Amino acid sequence: MHDKYEKIEARFKELEIILSDPQVMADKLKYQALVKELSEITELVNKYRELKKVVTQIEELSQLLKEKNHEKEFVELAKEELQNLKVKENQIKSELENLSKKKTEAKDSDIIVEIRAGTGGLEASLFAADLYRMYSKYALRKNWSVDLLSSHPTEAGGFKEIIFSIKGKDAFKRIKFESGVHRVQRVPTTEASGRIHTSTATVAVLIEPQEVELKIEPKDLKIDVFRSSGPGGQSVNTTDSAVRITHLPTGMVITCQDERSQLKNKNKAMRVLRARLLDKMQQASQDKVSEVRKSQIGTAQRSEKIRTYNFPDRRVTDHRVGFTMHQLEDFLEGDIDELIDALIKEEENLQ
């Protein structure tokens, strides 16, 4: 237990040094991320330091009691004080565990999931649609709500990109492992020779911050409106309801056109922008990450191949934990708890 808190305290000391660096101060996003990380562990570190102080007092008093020639009255008082310190030690340990639990629960946020077709052309876009359907089905099983934020459909019925939010208990805890490259091996419907193709789609899982948690200055935004278009570029409606938001400091561009209302599209685009900015802040914070974070399963990088969906063998394999199951159809219908439980267990074992 103490090793875990020692690592957190070491990160606390490291953050104090990093935040005094003028170059870090000049990078607003990185500075905000590091300040946020420091504030999240300050109470826990203070409580751990209190525990260490009590443990030192117990050790010193125990050593003193081993020495002879003490008066009886002194020994009785010392034993009473030792007992009180041990009670206090147990109380602080309990408080530490509660703080750790709160810190874990604080990570259980609503999320935004981005799925993008990778290599494989139309087949990759169809696979992106399969993944969206899988997560939607899983959310239904968990009584979570899904809200489509943005999509770029293809004529074949797939998606070049689809972005949606998931709200519900344990959503982040159970979906966070999905970030990375998903690979599918199957015979496309357009393949006359029956040859197996390999395609990919990329999944990114972002925490959705509240507006009060991440303030975006209006002066940092460039907002354009235009007419929505569907697959092939054809016009979907005759009003300028589609919205494109450019975040000038970072160059991020978010486009939303699924709603007929310009205001609804703008609000959804802002939600995606906040999530991406928070993700950028967290990545900046993780540049000098501690061993605590390095222990997480995988790197959660979008370039990391995490899973293969093999249709000929009806097999799903997660490459991070060596998990394989042969119920591919059920898996794509949202029956993914067995794998997610294995990933959660592995993460807990590494902590």
Phi, psi and omega per residue, in radians:
M1 nan -0.745 -3.091
H2 -1.132 -0.567 3.121
D3 -1.029 -0.727 -3.137
K4 -1.061 -0.787 -3.105
Y5 -1.291 -0.518 3.069
E6 -1.111 -0.695 3.119
K7 -1.156 -0.693 3.122
I8 -1.167 -0.710 3.114
E9 -1.145 -0.653 3.111
A10 -1.111 -0.693 3.098
R11 -1.151 -0.643 3.105
F12 -1.038 -0.835 3.131
K13 -1.115 -0.693 3.140
E14 -1.119 -0.729 3.138
L15 -1.115 -0.685 3.123
E16 -1.045 -0.668 3.123
I17 -1.250 -0.805 -3.108
I18 -1.059 -0.723 -3.075
L19 -1.219 -0.245 3.088
S20 -1.541 -0.055 -3.134
D21 -1.364 2.125 -3.135
P22 -1.003 -0.584 3.132
Q23 -1.159 -0.656 3.098
V24 -1.198 -0.721 3.116
M25 -1.042 -0.578 -3.101
A26 -1.289 -0.390 3.112
D27 -1.612 1.708 -2.980
K28 -1.042 -0.782 -3.113
L29 -1.118 -0.797 -3.122
K30 -1.151 -0.727 -3.131
Y31 -1.089 -0.779 3.118
Q32 -1.059 -0.727 -3.128
A33 -1.112 -0.737 -3.121
L34 -1.232 -0.673 3.072
V35 -1.076 -0.739 3.130
K36 -1.093 -0.758 3.132
E37 -1.105 -0.725 3.130
L38 -1.088 -0.768 -3.115
S39 -1.143 -0.551 -3.115
E40 -1.209 -0.441 -3.082
I41 -1.926 -0.053 -3.068
T42 -1.054 -0.865 -3.108
E43 -1.075 -0.722 -3.137
L44 -1.137 -0.742 3.141
V45 -1.131 -0.745 3.111
N46 -1.058 -0.705 3.136
K47 -1.192 -0.660 3.120
Y48 -1.161 -0.672 3.103
R49 -1.156 -0.610 3.065
E50 -1.117 -0.709 3.107
L51 -1.093 -0.786 -3.118
K52 -1.081 -0.643 3.125
K53 -1.131 -0.744 3.128
V54 -1.161 -0.723 3.124
V55 -1.069 -0.695 3.105
T56 -1.110 -0.735 3.116
Q57 -1.105 -0.687 3.113
I58 -1.110 -0.777 -3.124
E59 -1.115 -0.745 -3.126
E60 -1.157 -0.741 -3.127
L61 -1.206 -0.667 3.102
S62 -1.110 -0.703 3.122
Q63 -1.153 -0.664 -3.141
L64 -1.136 -0.668 -3.125
L65 -1.221 -0.365 3.112
K66 -1.291 -0.383 3.139
E67 -1.308 2.580 -3.090
K68 -1.627 3.095 3.056
N69 1.229 0.404 3.035
H70 -1.557 2.555 3.074
E71 -1.172 2.629 -3.082
K72 -1.022 -0.742 -3.113
E73 -1.090 -0.710 3.123
F74 -1.112 -0.754 -3.129
V75 -1.062 -0.751 -3.127
E76 -1.119 -0.737 3.120
L77 -1.151 -0.692 -3.133
A78 -1.153 -0.716 3.111
K79 -1.123 -0.677 3.117
E80 -1.136 -0.747 3.117
E81 -1.135 -0.668 3.122
L82 -1.095 -0.725 3.124
Q83 -1.110 -0.732 3.120
N84 -1.109 -0.686 3.132
L85 -1.160 -0.655 3.129
K86 -1.180 -0.647 3.064
V87 -1.106 -0.760 3.131
K88 -1.119 -0.685 3.110
E89 -1.035 -0.828 3.132
N90 -1.107 -0.651 3.134
Q91 -1.142 -0.765 -3.138
I92 -1.165 -0.681 3.090
K93 -1.031 -0.736 3.114
S94 -1.117 -0.730 3.119
E95 -1.132 -0.653 3.098
L96 -1.094 -0.777 3.131
E97 -1.100 -0.685 3.116
N98 -1.139 -0.702 3.102
L99 -1.126 -0.695 3.102
S100 -1.108 -0.703 3.134
K101 -1.139 -0.749 3.113
K102 -1.082 -0.693 -3.133
K103 -1.110 -0.683 3.107
T104 -1.185 -0.767 -3.124
E105 -1.143 -0.520 -3.136
A106 -1.125 -0.428 3.125
K107 -1.346 -0.170 -3.078
D108 -1.434 1.337 -3.052
S109 -1.853 2.904 2.950
D110 -1.175 2.706 -3.001
I111 -2.295 2.799 2.967
I112 -2.085 2.261 -3.118
V113 -1.949 2.264 3.091
E114 -2.006 2.180 3.092
I115 -2.058 2.236 3.137
R116 -2.231 2.390 3.052
A117 -1.133 2.375 3.125
G118 -1.843 -2.279 3.124
T119 -1.301 2.496 3.090
G120 2.160 0.070 3.050
G121 1.067 -2.325 -3.101
L122 -1.080 -0.629 3.141
E123 -1.092 -0.634 3.102
A124 -1.158 -0.659 3.122
S125 -1.190 -0.604 3.083
L126 -1.193 -0.637 3.099
F127 -1.167 -0.665 3.071
A128 -1.040 -0.693 3.100
A129 -1.152 -0.660 3.098
D130 -1.080 -0.736 3.140
L131 -1.160 -0.713 3.097
Y132 -1.050 -0.762 3.123
R133 -1.121 -0.710 -3.141
M134 -1.069 -0.828 -3.140
Y135 -1.176 -0.609 3.103
S136 -1.134 -0.744 3.116
K137 -1.132 -0.710 3.132
Y138 -1.135 -0.721 3.110
A139 -1.066 -0.670 3.112
L140 -1.103 -0.702 3.105
R141 -1.097 -0.579 -3.088
K142 -1.616 0.043 -3.085
N143 1.062 0.590 3.040
W144 -1.607 2.748 3.077
S145 -1.754 2.468 3.134
V146 -2.069 2.301 -3.133
D147 -2.224 2.031 3.122
L148 -1.237 2.200 -3.109
L149 -1.784 -0.716 -3.101
S150 -2.807 2.530 3.099
S151 -2.630 2.617 3.057
H152 -2.238 1.517 -3.062
P153 -1.295 2.796 3.056
T154 -1.936 2.867 -3.126
E155 -1.135 -0.409 -3.113
A156 -1.401 -0.103 -3.132
G157 1.728 0.124 3.105
G158 -1.764 -2.842 3.128
F159 -2.374 2.297 2.920
K160 -1.208 -0.643 3.117
E161 -2.726 2.469 3.031
I162 -2.513 2.319 -3.094
I163 -2.186 2.295 -3.110
F164 -2.598 2.747 3.105
S165 -1.830 2.664 3.043
I166 -2.237 2.216 3.118
K167 -2.126 2.340 3.106
G168 2.737 2.895 -3.099
K169 -1.085 2.258 3.090
D170 1.198 0.277 -3.107
A171 -1.027 -0.878 -3.129
F172 -1.177 -0.741 -3.115
K173 -0.963 -0.650 -3.014
R174 -1.712 -0.347 -3.081
I175 -1.809 -0.252 -3.023
K176 -1.023 -0.464 -3.102
F177 -1.316 -0.118 -3.037
E178 -1.386 -0.178 3.137
S179 -1.114 2.252 3.108
G180 2.467 -2.960 -3.118
V181 -1.636 2.197 3.071
H182 -1.833 2.269 -3.075
R183 -1.981 2.381 3.103
V184 -2.097 2.430 3.075
Q185 -2.154 1.970 -3.124
R186 -2.855 2.970 3.095
V187 -1.571 2.002 3.123
P188 -1.127 2.680 3.129
T189 -1.133 -0.380 -3.127
T190 -1.547 -0.033 -3.081
E191 -1.608 1.845 -3.067
A192 -1.271 -0.525 -3.060
S193 -1.446 -0.111 -3.138
G194 1.341 0.347 -3.114
R195 -1.380 2.407 -3.131
I196 -1.338 2.285 3.091
H197 -1.907 2.650 3.040
T198 -1.968 2.180 3.120
S199 -2.282 2.883 -3.127
T200 -2.367 2.772 2.974
A201 -2.454 2.574 -3.119
T202 -1.882 2.327 3.116
V203 -2.020 2.341 3.029
A204 -2.195 2.256 3.116
V205 -1.910 2.066 -3.088
L206 -2.060 2.460 3.015
I207 -1.270 2.366 3.106
E208 -1.625 1.900 3.135
P209 -1.371 2.691 3.007
Q210 -1.347 2.748 -3.104
E211 -1.018 -0.622 -3.114
V212 -1.261 -0.359 -3.100
E213 -1.445 -0.429 -3.093
L214 -2.465 1.690 -3.082
K215 -1.471 2.245 3.108
I216 -1.976 2.171 -3.115
E217 -1.284 2.317 3.109
P218 -0.971 -0.588 -3.126
K219 -1.159 -0.297 -3.132
D220 -1.557 0.045 -3.064
L221 -2.001 2.459 2.948
K222 -2.068 2.071 -3.045
I223 -1.997 2.139 3.091
D224 -2.047 2.573 3.070
V225 -2.115 2.601 -3.127
F226 -2.777 3.055 -3.128
R227 -1.422 2.415 -3.135
S228 -1.157 2.587 3.087
S229 -2.324 2.646 -3.136
G230 -1.855 -2.835 3.127
P231 -1.008 2.349 3.139
G232 1.463 -0.069 3.080
G233 1.595 0.047 -3.115
Q234 -1.207 2.624 -3.106
S235 -1.236 2.385 3.137
V236 -1.674 -0.713 3.069
N237 -2.454 3.038 -3.013
T238 -1.804 0.163 3.123
T239 -2.011 2.717 3.123
D240 -1.422 1.263 -3.075
S241 -1.696 -0.364 -3.136
A242 -1.257 2.568 -3.061
V243 -2.259 2.377 3.038
R244 -2.141 2.113 -3.140
I245 -1.954 2.217 3.072
T246 -1.941 2.172 3.078
H247 -1.565 1.841 -2.966
L248 -1.045 -0.736 -3.114
P249 -1.098 -0.576 -3.080
T250 -1.886 -0.291 -3.089
G251 1.400 0.110 3.111
M252 -1.137 2.395 3.113
V253 -2.158 2.194 3.134
I254 -2.096 2.275 3.113
T255 -2.133 2.284 3.067
C256 -2.311 2.287 -3.100
Q257 -2.514 0.166 -3.055
D258 -1.306 -0.475 3.140
E259 -1.583 2.675 3.074
R260 -1.401 -0.282 -3.133
S261 -1.635 2.229 3.096
Q262 -1.069 -0.698 -3.133
L263 -1.110 -0.752 3.138
K264 -1.119 -0.715 3.104
N265 -1.118 -0.695 3.123
K266 -1.118 -0.783 -3.133
N267 -1.089 -0.703 3.131
K268 -1.193 -0.682 3.106
A269 -1.101 -0.672 3.111
M270 -1.141 -0.638 3.105
R271 -1.095 -0.758 3.124
V272 -1.153 -0.713 -3.140
L273 -1.078 -0.798 3.132
R274 -1.036 -0.752 -3.121
A275 -1.113 -0.717 -3.126
R276 -1.215 -0.657 3.112
L277 -1.152 -0.722 3.090
L278 -1.086 -0.716 3.120
D279 -1.093 -0.707 3.103
K280 -1.109 -0.720 3.106
M281 -1.083 -0.753 -3.119
Q282 -1.164 -0.666 3.105
Q283 -1.119 -0.687 3.105
A284 -1.103 -0.696 3.135
S285 -1.147 -0.565 -3.074
Q286 -1.464 -0.018 3.106
D287 -1.014 -0.621 3.128
K288 -2.054 0.945 -2.985
V289 -1.264 2.628 3.124
S290 -1.520 3.026 3.126
E291 -1.097 -0.453 3.133
V292 -1.026 -0.771 -3.110
R293 -1.390 -0.525 3.137
K294 -1.151 -0.321 -3.106
S295 -1.347 -0.147 -3.130
Q296 -1.156 2.692 -3.130
I297 -1.162 2.180 3.135
G298 1.153 -3.013 3.132
T299 -1.905 -0.129 -3.095
A300 1.083 0.338 3.083
Q301 -1.368 2.538 -3.102
R302 -1.170 -0.330 -3.122
S303 -1.500 -0.102 -3.070
E304 -1.501 2.119 3.096
K305 -1.309 2.053 -3.039
I306 -1.879 -0.439 -2.982
R307 -2.688 2.577 3.079
T308 -2.145 2.336 3.089
Y309 -1.937 1.819 -3.068
N310 -1.818 1.896 -3.068
F311 -1.276 -0.728 3.131
P312 -0.993 -0.655 -3.135
D313 -1.674 0.011 -3.098
R314 0.926 0.748 -2.982
R315 -2.102 2.471 2.982
V316 -2.102 2.229 3.136
T317 -2.213 2.175 3.017
D318 -1.706 2.084 -2.976
H319 -1.359 -0.238 -3.103
R320 -1.364 -0.632 -3.095
V321 -2.080 0.126 3.122
G322 1.139 0.531 -3.097
F323 -1.557 2.282 3.093
T324 -2.337 2.376 3.023
M325 -2.389 2.687 -3.066
H326 -1.983 0.588 3.058
Q327 -2.074 1.057 -3.055
L328 -1.020 -0.750 -3.103
E329 -1.070 -0.782 3.124
D330 -1.120 -0.684 -3.138
F331 -1.048 -0.804 -3.127
L332 -1.260 -0.226 3.032
E333 -1.540 0.123 3.074
G334 1.728 0.138 3.129
D335 -1.544 1.269 -3.004
I336 -2.024 0.139 -3.086
D337 -1.055 -0.663 -3.073
E338 -1.056 -0.764 3.128
L339 -1.201 -0.776 -3.127
I340 -1.080 -0.692 3.092
D341 -1.072 -0.667 3.124
A342 -1.155 -0.676 3.121
L343 -1.190 -0.728 3.111
I344 -1.102 -0.757 -3.141
K345 -1.086 -0.735 -3.135
E346 -1.122 -0.709 3.113
E347 -1.097 -0.744 3.134
E348 -1.108 -0.639 3.127
N349 -1.175 -0.491 -3.121
L350 -1.441 -0.291 -3.071
Q351 -1.444 nan nan
